[in-house]
Amino acid sequence: MITDLSLAQNHAFQLARTLMVPVTLFRSGDEFGVLPSDELDDEDDLEIVHEFHPWPAH
């Protein structure tokens, strides 16, 4: 997990572009994490920060 938000955002964006799938940046306690969005469950006790998409918005 990562403790710096800007670093976590950068990793999340890069992961979305590399995997070419949406990824979710979440917070758990004092740390941030990133997972492909389809791997998150509604039961997960996570604070969603942002979802990154691999394709730019037009």
All heavy atoms as TSV, in Angstrom:
chain	resi	resn	atom	element	x	y	z
A	1	MET	N	N	0.845	-1.175	0.000
A	1	MET	CA	C	0.000	0.000	0.000
A	1	MET	C	C	0.892	1.240	0.000
A	1	MET	O	O	2.043	1.188	0.390
A	1	MET	CB	C	-0.907	-0.007	1.218
A	1	MET	CG	C	-1.894	-1.146	1.216
A	1	MET	SD	S	-3.432	-0.683	0.514
A	1	MET	CE	C	-4.496	-0.774	1.894
A	2	ILE	N	N	0.314	2.351	-0.417
A	2	ILE	CA	C	1.041	3.607	-0.582
A	2	ILE	C	C	0.449	4.641	0.367
A	2	ILE	O	O	-0.761	4.710	0.543
A	2	ILE	CB	C	0.927	4.095	-2.035
A	2	ILE	CG1	C	1.461	3.030	-2.995
A	2	ILE	CG2	C	1.657	5.403	-2.238
A	2	ILE	CD1	C	1.144	3.286	-4.441
A	3	THR	N	N	1.290	5.475	0.974
A	3	THR	CA	C	0.793	6.482	1.905
A	3	THR	C	C	0.675	7.874	1.291
A	3	THR	O	O	0.075	8.748	1.881
A	3	THR	CB	C	1.687	6.568	3.157
A	3	THR	OG1	O	3.016	6.868	2.739
A	3	THR	CG2	C	1.658	5.279	3.941
A	4	ASP	N	N	1.228	8.092	0.100
A	4	ASP	CA	C	1.204	9.401	-0.548
A	4	ASP	C	C	0.142	9.411	-1.651
A	4	ASP	O	O	0.228	8.627	-2.600
A	4	ASP	CB	C	2.589	9.702	-1.124
A	4	ASP	CG	C	2.640	11.033	-1.826
A	4	ASP	OD1	O	2.672	12.053	-1.120
A	4	ASP	OD2	O	2.636	11.038	-3.069
A	5	LEU	N	N	-0.853	10.316	-1.555
A	5	LEU	CA	C	-1.957	10.337	-2.508
A	5	LEU	C	C	-1.485	10.608	-3.935
A	5	LEU	O	O	-1.919	9.935	-4.863
A	5	LEU	CB	C	-3.006	11.371	-2.097
A	5	LEU	CG	C	-4.183	11.540	-3.064
A	5	LEU	CD1	C	-4.919	10.230	-3.276
A	5	LEU	CD2	C	-5.123	12.620	-2.560
A	6	SER	N	N	-0.607	11.573	-4.143
A	6	SER	CA	C	-0.182	11.887	-5.511
A	6	SER	C	C	0.566	10.714	-6.145
A	6	SER	O	O	0.406	10.435	-7.341
A	6	SER	CB	C	0.667	13.159	-5.546
A	6	SER	OG	O	1.845	12.994	-4.810
A	7	LEU	N	N	1.359	10.006	-5.367
A	7	LEU	CA	C	2.050	8.824	-5.879
A	7	LEU	C	C	1.032	7.729	-6.221
A	7	LEU	O	O	1.134	7.082	-7.267
A	7	LEU	CB	C	3.059	8.315	-4.847
A	7	LEU	CG	C	3.903	7.118	-5.249
A	7	LEU	CD1	C	4.753	7.432	-6.473
A	7	LEU	CD2	C	4.790	6.699	-4.084
A	8	ALA	N	N	0.040	7.543	-5.369
A	8	ALA	CA	C	-0.994	6.539	-5.615
A	8	ALA	C	C	-1.780	6.875	-6.880
A	8	ALA	O	O	-2.088	5.987	-7.676
A	8	ALA	CB	C	-1.932	6.443	-4.412
A	9	GLN	N	N	-2.095	8.155	-7.082
A	9	GLN	CA	C	-2.828	8.566	-8.287
A	9	GLN	C	C	-2.009	8.275	-9.539
A	9	GLN	O	O	-2.547	7.794	-10.534
A	9	GLN	CB	C	-3.175	10.053	-8.213
A	9	GLN	CG	C	-4.230	10.357	-7.186
A	9	GLN	CD	C	-4.411	11.850	-6.974
A	9	GLN	OE1	O	-3.446	12.606	-6.940
A	9	GLN	NE2	N	-5.654	12.264	-6.816
A	10	ASN	N	N	-0.731	8.579	-9.492
A	10	ASN	CA	C	0.137	8.324	-10.638
A	10	ASN	C	C	0.198	6.833	-10.954
A	10	ASN	O	O	0.089	6.421	-12.105
A	10	ASN	CB	C	1.537	8.875	-10.383
A	10	ASN	CG	C	2.440	8.749	-11.596
A	10	ASN	OD1	O	1.990	8.862	-12.722
A	10	ASN	ND2	N	3.708	8.500	-11.351
A	11	HIS	N	N	0.361	6.013	-9.935
A	11	HIS	CA	C	0.409	4.563	-10.139
A	11	HIS	C	C	-0.923	4.048	-10.693
A	11	HIS	O	O	-0.934	3.185	-11.570
A	11	HIS	CB	C	0.754	3.831	-8.847
A	11	HIS	CG	C	2.191	3.916	-8.468
A	11	HIS	ND1	N	3.206	3.489	-9.282
A	11	HIS	CD2	C	2.788	4.379	-7.347
A	11	HIS	CE1	C	4.372	3.685	-8.691
A	11	HIS	NE2	N	4.139	4.235	-7.511
A	12	ALA	N	N	-2.024	4.568	-10.175
A	12	ALA	CA	C	-3.342	4.122	-10.635
A	12	ALA	C	C	-3.539	4.460	-12.115
A	12	ALA	O	O	-4.000	3.622	-12.899
A	12	ALA	CB	C	-4.438	4.769	-9.797
A	13	PHE	N	N	-3.178	5.675	-12.504
A	13	PHE	CA	C	-3.318	6.079	-13.898
A	13	PHE	C	C	-2.453	5.208	-14.805
A	13	PHE	O	O	-2.908	4.708	-15.835
A	13	PHE	CB	C	-2.942	7.552	-14.064
A	13	PHE	CG	C	-2.970	8.010	-15.488
A	13	PHE	CD1	C	-4.177	8.216	-16.132
A	13	PHE	CD2	C	-1.792	8.222	-16.184
A	13	PHE	CE1	C	-4.217	8.628	-17.462
A	13	PHE	CE2	C	-1.814	8.637	-17.512
A	13	PHE	CZ	C	-3.029	8.832	-18.153
A	14	GLN	N	N	-1.206	4.994	-14.410
A	14	GLN	CA	C	-0.297	4.177	-15.208
A	14	GLN	C	C	-0.771	2.724	-15.302
A	14	GLN	O	O	-0.661	2.091	-16.358
A	14	GLN	CB	C	1.131	4.242	-14.643
A	14	GLN	CG	C	1.771	5.605	-14.732
A	14	GLN	CD	C	1.850	6.118	-16.163
A	14	GLN	OE1	O	2.068	5.372	-17.103
A	14	GLN	NE2	N	1.661	7.416	-16.323
A	15	LEU	N	N	-1.311	2.193	-14.213
A	15	LEU	CA	C	-1.815	0.820	-14.222
A	15	LEU	C	C	-3.006	0.696	-15.161
A	15	LEU	O	O	-3.116	-0.277	-15.915
A	15	LEU	CB	C	-2.187	0.374	-12.810
A	15	LEU	CG	C	-2.631	-1.081	-12.673
A	15	LEU	CD1	C	-1.509	-2.036	-13.074
A	15	LEU	CD2	C	-3.075	-1.353	-11.245
A	16	ALA	N	N	-3.908	1.664	-15.131
A	16	ALA	CA	C	-5.060	1.642	-16.035
A	16	ALA	C	C	-4.602	1.639	-17.488
A	16	ALA	O	O	-5.131	0.890	-18.316
A	16	ALA	CB	C	-5.974	2.835	-15.765
A	17	ARG	N	N	-3.612	2.457	-17.806
A	17	ARG	CA	C	-3.098	2.543	-19.175
A	17	ARG	C	C	-2.346	1.272	-19.576
A	17	ARG	O	O	-2.413	0.845	-20.726
A	17	ARG	CB	C	-2.184	3.763	-19.328
A	17	ARG	CG	C	-2.857	5.094	-19.105
A	17	ARG	CD	C	-3.833	5.415	-20.167
A	17	ARG	NE	N	-3.129	5.491	-21.438
A	17	ARG	CZ	C	-3.546	6.151	-22.474
A	17	ARG	NH1	N	-4.663	6.812	-22.424
A	17	ARG	NH2	N	-2.855	6.149	-23.596
A	18	THR	N	N	-1.645	0.658	-18.648
A	18	THR	CA	C	-0.893	-0.560	-18.943
A	18	THR	C	C	-1.827	-1.755	-19.144
A	18	THR	O	O	-1.691	-2.503	-20.112
A	18	THR	CB	C	0.102	-0.866	-17.817
A	18	THR	OG1	O	1.019	0.225	-17.714
A	18	THR	CG2	C	0.871	-2.150	-18.078
A	19	LEU	N	N	-2.779	-1.924	-18.217
A	19	LEU	CA	C	-3.695	-3.058	-18.293
A	19	LEU	C	C	-4.841	-2.831	-19.274
A	19	LEU	O	O	-5.515	-3.777	-19.677
A	19	LEU	CB	C	-4.280	-3.361	-16.911
A	19	LEU	CG	C	-3.297	-3.779	-15.828
A	19	LEU	CD1	C	-4.032	-3.985	-14.512
A	19	LEU	CD2	C	-2.550	-5.032	-16.230
A	20	MET	N	N	-5.086	-1.552	-19.620
A	20	MET	CA	C	-6.200	-1.157	-20.474
A	20	MET	C	C	-7.551	-1.588	-19.898
A	20	MET	O	O	-8.451	-2.042	-20.606
A	20	MET	CB	C	-6.017	-1.676	-21.902
A	20	MET	CG	C	-4.811	-1.066	-22.607
A	20	MET	SD	S	-4.792	0.741	-22.645
A	20	MET	CE	C	-6.146	1.111	-23.732
A	21	VAL	N	N	-7.681	-1.437	-18.572
A	21	VAL	CA	C	-8.934	-1.684	-17.861
A	21	VAL	C	C	-9.102	-0.579	-16.822
A	21	VAL	O	O	-8.117	0.018	-16.376
A	21	VAL	CB	C	-8.959	-3.058	-17.154
A	21	VAL	CG1	C	-8.842	-4.193	-18.151
A	21	VAL	CG2	C	-7.883	-3.158	-16.089
A	22	PRO	N	N	-10.349	-0.286	-16.410
A	22	PRO	CA	C	-10.543	0.677	-15.328
A	22	PRO	C	C	-9.944	0.149	-14.027
A	22	PRO	O	O	-10.044	-1.042	-13.725
A	22	PRO	CB	C	-12.063	0.794	-15.207
A	22	PRO	CG	C	-12.595	0.289	-16.505
A	22	PRO	CD	C	-11.614	-0.735	-16.977
A	23	VAL	N	N	-9.301	1.028	-13.276
A	23	VAL	CA	C	-8.774	0.670	-11.958
A	23	VAL	C	C	-9.310	1.662	-10.932
A	23	VAL	O	O	-9.611	2.817	-11.253
A	23	VAL	CB	C	-7.230	0.635	-11.909
A	23	VAL	CG1	C	-6.689	-0.382	-12.884
A	23	VAL	CG2	C	-6.630	1.981	-12.165
A	24	THR	N	N	-9.451	1.197	-9.718
A	24	THR	CA	C	-9.988	2.008	-8.633
A	24	THR	C	C	-8.904	2.302	-7.614
A	24	THR	O	O	-8.219	1.384	-7.150
A	24	THR	CB	C	-11.168	1.299	-7.953
A	24	THR	OG1	O	-12.189	1.089	-8.933
A	24	THR	CG2	C	-11.735	2.113	-6.813
A	25	LEU	N	N	-8.766	3.574	-7.293
A	25	LEU	CA	C	-7.880	4.020	-6.220
A	25	LEU	C	C	-8.735	4.084	-4.966
A	25	LEU	O	O	-9.783	4.719	-4.956
A	25	LEU	CB	C	-7.299	5.391	-6.557
A	25	LEU	CG	C	-6.488	6.098	-5.464
A	25	LEU	CD1	C	-5.262	5.293	-5.095
A	25	LEU	CD2	C	-6.100	7.489	-5.931
A	26	PHE	N	N	-8.316	3.411	-3.916
A	26	PHE	CA	C	-9.090	3.378	-2.675
A	26	PHE	C	C	-8.201	3.690	-1.487
A	26	PHE	O	O	-6.980	3.643	-1.562
A	26	PHE	CB	C	-9.772	2.017	-2.495
A	26	PHE	CG	C	-8.812	0.870	-2.371
A	26	PHE	CD1	C	-8.318	0.472	-1.140
A	26	PHE	CD2	C	-8.397	0.175	-3.497
A	26	PHE	CE1	C	-7.432	-0.581	-1.030
A	26	PHE	CE2	C	-7.502	-0.885	-3.398
A	26	PHE	CZ	C	-7.026	-1.265	-2.165
A	27	ARG	N	N	-8.865	4.018	-0.394
A	27	ARG	CA	C	-8.169	4.296	0.863
A	27	ARG	C	C	-8.637	3.284	1.899
A	27	ARG	O	O	-9.823	2.985	2.008
A	27	ARG	CB	C	-8.489	5.707	1.336
A	27	ARG	CG	C	-7.761	6.099	2.580
A	27	ARG	CD	C	-8.114	7.520	2.961
A	27	ARG	NE	N	-7.195	7.962	3.976
A	27	ARG	CZ	C	-6.799	9.187	4.132
A	27	ARG	NH1	N	-7.264	10.130	3.336
A	27	ARG	NH2	N	-5.964	9.502	5.082
A	28	SER	N	N	-7.684	2.770	2.642
A	28	SER	CA	C	-7.977	1.867	3.745
A	28	SER	C	C	-7.110	2.304	4.918
A	28	SER	O	O	-5.883	2.149	4.878
A	28	SER	CB	C	-7.666	0.424	3.346
A	28	SER	OG	O	-7.947	-0.459	4.418
A	29	GLY	N	N	-7.733	2.900	5.899
A	29	GLY	CA	C	-6.971	3.445	7.016
A	29	GLY	C	C	-6.166	4.640	6.552
A	29	GLY	O	O	-6.699	5.565	5.949
A	30	ASP	N	N	-4.870	4.616	6.774
A	30	ASP	CA	C	-3.988	5.713	6.384
A	30	ASP	C	C	-3.251	5.448	5.076
A	30	ASP	O	O	-2.340	6.190	4.723
A	30	ASP	CB	C	-2.949	5.969	7.484
A	30	ASP	CG	C	-3.573	6.499	8.755
A	30	ASP	OD1	O	-4.653	7.103	8.675
A	30	ASP	OD2	O	-2.972	6.299	9.828
A	31	GLU	N	N	-3.619	4.394	4.360
A	31	GLU	CA	C	-2.899	4.020	3.156
A	31	GLU	C	C	-3.842	3.957	1.959
A	31	GLU	O	O	-5.043	3.819	2.110
A	31	GLU	CB	C	-2.205	2.677	3.348
A	31	GLU	CG	C	-1.166	2.711	4.448
A	31	GLU	CD	C	-0.462	1.384	4.607
A	31	GLU	OE1	O	-1.108	0.341	4.534
A	31	GLU	OE2	O	0.761	1.423	4.788
A	32	PHE	N	N	-3.237	4.038	0.763
A	32	PHE	CA	C	-3.981	3.962	-0.480
A	32	PHE	C	C	-3.592	2.685	-1.207
A	32	PHE	O	O	-2.488	2.189	-1.074
A	32	PHE	CB	C	-3.654	5.167	-1.380
A	32	PHE	CG	C	-4.070	6.474	-0.783
A	32	PHE	CD1	C	-3.157	7.246	-0.083
A	32	PHE	CD2	C	-5.367	6.923	-0.908
A	32	PHE	CE1	C	-3.522	8.452	0.476
A	32	PHE	CE2	C	-5.751	8.132	-0.355
A	32	PHE	CZ	C	-4.833	8.896	0.342
A	33	GLY	N	N	-4.528	2.185	-1.998
A	33	GLY	CA	C	-4.267	1.006	-2.808
A	33	GLY	C	C	-4.966	1.136	-4.142
A	33	GLY	O	O	-5.833	1.990	-4.329
A	34	VAL	N	N	-4.601	0.276	-5.072
A	34	VAL	CA	C	-5.161	0.294	-6.417
A	34	VAL	C	C	-5.462	-1.141	-6.832
A	34	VAL	O	O	-4.638	-2.030	-6.638
A	34	VAL	CB	C	-4.155	0.910	-7.413
A	34	VAL	CG1	C	-4.707	0.884	-8.817
A	34	VAL	CG2	C	-3.778	2.320	-7.011
A	35	LEU	N	N	-6.660	-1.344	-7.386
A	35	LEU	CA	C	-7.052	-2.651	-7.916
A	35	LEU	C	C	-7.828	-2.451	-9.203
A	35	LEU	O	O	-8.491	-1.421	-9.368
A	35	LEU	CB	C	-7.978	-3.386	-6.940
A	35	LEU	CG	C	-7.389	-4.100	-5.747
A	35	LEU	CD1	C	-8.502	-4.623	-4.851
A	35	LEU	CD2	C	-6.525	-5.250	-6.210
A	36	PRO	N	N	-7.785	-3.429	-10.108
A	36	PRO	CA	C	-8.715	-3.363	-11.230
A	36	PRO	C	C	-10.143	-3.268	-10.679
A	36	PRO	O	O	-10.496	-3.963	-9.719
A	36	PRO	CB	C	-8.482	-4.687	-11.970
A	36	PRO	CG	C	-7.054	-5.032	-11.636
A	36	PRO	CD	C	-6.885	-4.568	-10.205
A	37	SER	N	N	-10.926	-2.400	-11.260
A	37	SER	CA	C	-12.261	-2.113	-10.715
A	37	SER	C	C	-13.149	-3.348	-10.618
A	37	SER	O	O	-13.951	-3.460	-9.686
A	37	SER	CB	C	-12.951	-1.046	-11.565
A	37	SER	OG	O	-12.213	0.154	-11.513
A	38	ASP	N	N	-13.000	-4.292	-11.535
A	38	ASP	CA	C	-13.865	-5.478	-11.493
A	38	ASP	C	C	-13.488	-6.449	-10.375
A	38	ASP	O	O	-14.203	-7.409	-10.127
A	38	ASP	CB	C	-13.890	-6.185	-12.846
A	38	ASP	CG	C	-12.542	-6.728	-13.275
A	38	ASP	OD1	O	-11.532	-6.486	-12.583
A	38	ASP	OD2	O	-12.500	-7.402	-14.328
A	39	GLU	N	N	-12.384	-6.208	-9.673
A	39	GLU	CA	C	-11.987	-7.072	-8.559
A	39	GLU	C	C	-12.518	-6.587	-7.211
A	39	GLU	O	O	-12.361	-7.270	-6.202
A	39	GLU	CB	C	-10.466	-7.194	-8.500
A	39	GLU	CG	C	-9.897	-7.965	-9.670
A	39	GLU	CD	C	-8.415	-8.235	-9.531
A	39	GLU	OE1	O	-7.890	-8.167	-8.396
A	39	GLU	OE2	O	-7.788	-8.514	-10.563
A	40	LEU	N	N	-13.145	-5.413	-7.172
A	40	LEU	CA	C	-13.700	-4.897	-5.926
A	40	LEU	C	C	-15.097	-5.443	-5.714
A	40	LEU	O	O	-15.878	-5.579	-6.662
A	40	LEU	CB	C	-13.748	-3.366	-5.953
A	40	LEU	CG	C	-12.402	-2.660	-5.964
A	40	LEU	CD1	C	-12.609	-1.170	-6.142
A	40	LEU	CD2	C	-11.645	-2.936	-4.690
A	41	ASP	N	N	-15.425	-5.746	-4.467
A	41	ASP	CA	C	-16.754	-6.226	-4.100
A	41	ASP	C	C	-17.462	-5.158	-3.280
A	41	ASP	O	O	-16.819	-4.356	-2.596
A	41	ASP	CB	C	-16.662	-7.503	-3.266
A	41	ASP	CG	C	-16.092	-8.674	-4.055
A	41	ASP	OD1	O	-16.408	-8.782	-5.256
A	41	ASP	OD2	O	-15.342	-9.466	-3.464
A	42	ASP	N	N	-18.790	-5.163	-3.316
A	42	ASP	CA	C	-19.568	-4.208	-2.525
A	42	ASP	C	C	-19.328	-4.394	-1.035
A	42	ASP	O	O	-19.464	-3.450	-0.270
A	42	ASP	CB	C	-21.054	-4.355	-2.831
A	42	ASP	CG	C	-21.396	-3.889	-4.237
A	42	ASP	OD1	O	-20.651	-3.048	-4.789
A	42	ASP	OD2	O	-22.413	-4.365	-4.777
A	43	GLU	N	N	-18.971	-5.612	-0.630
A	43	GLU	CA	C	-18.750	-5.901	0.788
A	43	GLU	C	C	-17.410	-5.378	1.297
A	43	GLU	O	O	-17.174	-5.340	2.499
A	43	GLU	CB	C	-18.820	-7.402	1.061
A	43	GLU	CG	C	-20.127	-8.051	0.688
A	43	GLU	CD	C	-20.158	-8.471	-0.787
A	43	GLU	OE1	O	-19.140	-8.952	-1.313
A	43	GLU	OE2	O	-21.209	-8.303	-1.409
A	44	ASP	N	N	-16.496	-5.003	0.378
A	44	ASP	CA	C	-15.186	-4.500	0.791
A	44	ASP	C	C	-15.360	-3.194	1.558
A	44	ASP	O	O	-16.097	-2.314	1.137
A	44	ASP	CB	C	-14.282	-4.261	-0.422
A	44	ASP	CG	C	-13.885	-5.552	-1.117
A	44	ASP	OD1	O	-13.921	-6.605	-0.473
A	44	ASP	OD2	O	-13.552	-5.487	-2.313
A	45	ASP	N	N	-14.697	-3.087	2.689
A	45	ASP	CA	C	-14.790	-1.889	3.531
A	45	ASP	C	C	-13.690	-0.914	3.124
A	45	ASP	O	O	-12.690	-0.767	3.820
A	45	ASP	CB	C	-14.669	-2.275	5.010
A	45	ASP	CG	C	-14.898	-1.090	5.922
A	45	ASP	OD1	O	-15.608	-0.153	5.516
A	45	ASP	OD2	O	-14.345	-1.091	7.043
A	46	LEU	N	N	-13.886	-0.285	1.953
A	46	LEU	CA	C	-12.884	0.614	1.411
A	46	LEU	C	C	-13.519	1.961	1.082
A	46	LEU	O	O	-14.668	2.025	0.673
A	46	LEU	CB	C	-12.283	0.035	0.119
A	46	LEU	CG	C	-11.674	-1.357	0.215
A	46	LEU	CD1	C	-11.324	-1.858	-1.174
A	46	LEU	CD2	C	-10.454	-1.343	1.111
A	47	GLU	N	N	-12.742	3.010	1.216
A	47	GLU	CA	C	-13.181	4.339	0.809
A	47	GLU	C	C	-12.672	4.569	-0.613
A	47	GLU	O	O	-11.468	4.674	-0.844
A	47	GLU	CB	C	-12.605	5.398	1.751
A	47	GLU	CG	C	-12.935	6.807	1.365
A	47	GLU	CD	C	-12.201	7.816	2.228
A	47	GLU	OE1	O	-11.714	7.458	3.323
A	47	GLU	OE2	O	-12.102	8.973	1.776
A	48	ILE	N	N	-13.593	4.613	-1.572
A	48	ILE	CA	C	-13.219	4.814	-2.967
A	48	ILE	C	C	-12.812	6.269	-3.159
A	48	ILE	O	O	-13.547	7.183	-2.814
A	48	ILE	CB	C	-14.386	4.468	-3.918
A	48	ILE	CG1	C	-14.860	3.033	-3.683
A	48	ILE	CG2	C	-13.982	4.703	-5.368
A	48	ILE	CD1	C	-13.831	1.968	-3.895
A	49	VAL	N	N	-11.625	6.482	-3.716
A	49	VAL	CA	C	-11.127	7.832	-3.975
A	49	VAL	C	C	-11.431	8.239	-5.411
A	49	VAL	O	O	-11.974	9.318	-5.660
A	49	VAL	CB	C	-9.605	7.919	-3.702
A	49	VAL	CG1	C	-9.067	9.293	-4.060
A	49	VAL	CG2	C	-9.303	7.572	-2.247
A	50	HIS	N	N	-11.118	7.363	-6.368
A	50	HIS	CA	C	-11.339	7.697	-7.777
A	50	HIS	C	C	-11.205	6.446	-8.626
A	50	HIS	O	O	-10.454	5.531	-8.283
A	50	HIS	CB	C	-10.313	8.738	-8.238
A	50	HIS	CG	C	-10.563	9.278	-9.608
A	50	HIS	ND1	N	-11.572	10.165	-9.883
A	50	HIS	CD2	C	-9.926	9.054	-10.784
A	50	HIS	CE1	C	-11.546	10.473	-11.172
A	50	HIS	NE2	N	-10.556	9.806	-11.739
A	51	GLU	N	N	-11.936	6.420	-9.750
A	51	GLU	CA	C	-11.767	5.339	-10.714
A	51	GLU	C	C	-11.079	5.920	-11.948
A	51	GLU	O	O	-11.522	6.924	-12.499
A	51	GLU	CB	C	-13.102	4.715	-11.103
A	51	GLU	CG	C	-12.938	3.526	-12.019
A	51	GLU	CD	C	-14.240	2.803	-12.305
A	51	GLU	OE1	O	-15.225	3.463	-12.659
A	51	GLU	OE2	O	-14.239	1.574	-12.182
A	52	PHE	N	N	-9.990	5.289	-12.357
A	52	PHE	CA	C	-9.223	5.725	-13.515
A	52	PHE	C	C	-9.563	4.826	-14.698
A	52	PHE	O	O	-9.608	3.607	-14.556
A	52	PHE	CB	C	-7.718	5.636	-13.233
A	52	PHE	CG	C	-7.239	6.655	-12.250
A	52	PHE	CD1	C	-7.343	6.423	-10.885
A	52	PHE	CD2	C	-6.707	7.854	-12.681
A	52	PHE	CE1	C	-6.906	7.365	-9.966
A	52	PHE	CE2	C	-6.265	8.805	-11.771
A	52	PHE	CZ	C	-6.378	8.555	-10.416
A	53	HIS	N	N	-9.790	5.457	-15.855
A	53	HIS	CA	C	-10.108	4.724	-17.078
A	53	HIS	C	C	-8.935	4.849	-18.041
A	53	HIS	O	O	-8.291	5.905	-18.107
A	53	HIS	CB	C	-11.387	5.274	-17.713
A	53	HIS	CG	C	-12.581	5.064	-16.850
A	53	HIS	ND1	N	-13.365	3.944	-16.912
A	53	HIS	CD2	C	-13.097	5.827	-15.857
A	53	HIS	CE1	C	-14.325	4.028	-16.006
A	53	HIS	NE2	N	-14.178	5.155	-15.357
A	54	PRO	N	N	-8.658	3.800	-18.800
A	54	PRO	CA	C	-7.497	3.841	-19.690
A	54	PRO	C	C	-7.688	4.718	-20.919
A	54	PRO	O	O	-6.729	5.091	-21.568
A	54	PRO	CB	C	-7.303	2.382	-20.095
A	54	PRO	CG	C	-8.644	1.765	-19.929
A	54	PRO	CD	C	-9.299	2.495	-18.792
A	55	TRP	N	N	-8.929	5.049	-21.240
A	55	TRP	CA	C	-9.194	5.837	-22.440
A	55	TRP	C	C	-9.510	7.270	-22.046
A	55	TRP	O	O	-10.296	7.506	-21.141
A	55	TRP	CB	C	-10.368	5.245	-23.212
A	55	TRP	CG	C	-10.143	3.804	-23.475
A	55	TRP	CD1	C	-9.387	3.255	-24.466
A	55	TRP	CD2	C	-10.651	2.684	-22.720
A	55	TRP	NE1	N	-9.387	1.879	-24.389
A	55	TRP	CE2	C	-10.162	1.518	-23.309
A	55	TRP	CE3	C	-11.452	2.579	-21.598
A	55	TRP	CZ2	C	-10.455	0.245	-22.843
A	55	TRP	CZ3	C	-11.745	1.323	-21.114
A	55	TRP	CH2	C	-11.240	0.170	-21.734
A	56	PRO	N	N	-8.919	8.232	-22.738
A	56	PRO	CA	C	-9.202	9.638	-22.415
A	56	PRO	C	C	-10.648	9.993	-22.754
A	56	PRO	O	O	-11.221	9.472	-23.702
A	56	PRO	CB	C	-8.222	10.420	-23.281
A	56	PRO	CG	C	-7.773	9.481	-24.341
A	56	PRO	CD	C	-7.962	8.086	-23.813
A	57	ALA	N	N	-11.224	10.857	-21.942
A	57	ALA	CA	C	-12.593	11.329	-22.197
A	57	ALA	C	C	-12.575	12.324	-23.338
A	57	ALA	O	O	-11.630	13.090	-23.508
A	57	ALA	CB	C	-13.153	11.979	-20.937
A	58	HIS	N	N	-13.638	12.327	-24.125
A	58	HIS	CA	C	-13.729	13.273	-25.239
A	58	HIS	C	C	-14.845	14.237	-24.987
A	58	HIS	O	O	-15.817	14.036	-24.461
A	58	HIS	CB	C	-13.971	12.557	-26.563
A	58	HIS	CG	C	-12.821	11.676	-26.931
A	58	HIS	ND1	N	-11.613	12.166	-27.349
A	58	HIS	CD2	C	-12.674	10.329	-26.926
A	58	HIS	CE1	C	-10.790	11.168	-27.616
A	58	HIS	NE2	N	-11.415	10.053	-27.357
